[in-house]
């Protein structure tokens, strides 16, 4: 307990040995960053392309959902799939990467 207080005063973190082992294991696992992500095998469904078109217009998930007659949760689900396919973590990154690798149909890119 005293060690934890001293660490807190020094702004150091106190974590269990088990958590440290898990963090090290995750750190050593291969990542899916953009350098390792093979985009040659990736395709976006027409629905995913429509959703990215809405993203490119700056629309919110709610507005995209209304426009496509879907629920907001379904839009979020599709965006999560898109992020996973492209190895990104944001709408902006997804749009940039999809455009960069020609994954959007020409009428959507405009």
Secondary structure as the mmCIF struct_conf table of DSSP 4:
data_model
#
loop_
_struct_conf.conf_type_id
_struct_conf.id
_struct_conf.beg_label_comp_id
_struct_conf.beg_label_asym_id
_struct_conf.beg_label_seq_id
_struct_conf.end_label_comp_id
_struct_conf.end_label_asym_id
_struct_conf.end_label_seq_id
HELX_RH_AL_P HELX_RH_AL_P1 UNK A 2 UNK A 9
TURN_TY1_P TURN_TY1_P1 UNK A 10 UNK A 11
HELX_RH_AL_P HELX_RH_AL_P2 UNK A 17 UNK A 28
BEND BEND1 UNK A 29 UNK A 29
HELX_LH_PP_P HELX_LH_PP_P1 UNK A 30 UNK A 31
TURN_TY1_P TURN_TY1_P2 UNK A 34 UNK A 36
HELX_RH_3T_P HELX_RH_3T_P1 UNK A 39 UNK A 41
HELX_RH_AL_P HELX_RH_AL_P3 UNK A 46 UNK A 56
TURN_TY1_P TURN_TY1_P3 UNK A 57 UNK A 58
HELX_RH_AL_P HELX_RH_AL_P4 UNK A 61 UNK A 67
TURN_TY1_P TURN_TY1_P4 UNK A 68 UNK A 69
HELX_RH_AL_P HELX_RH_AL_P5 UNK A 72 UNK A 86
TURN_TY1_P TURN_TY1_P5 UNK A 87 UNK A 87
BEND BEND2 UNK A 89 UNK A 90
HELX_RH_AL_P HELX_RH_AL_P6 UNK A 91 UNK A 100
TURN_TY1_P TURN_TY1_P6 UNK A 101 UNK A 102
BEND BEND3 UNK A 104 UNK A 104
HELX_RH_AL_P HELX_RH_AL_P7 UNK A 106 UNK A 109
#
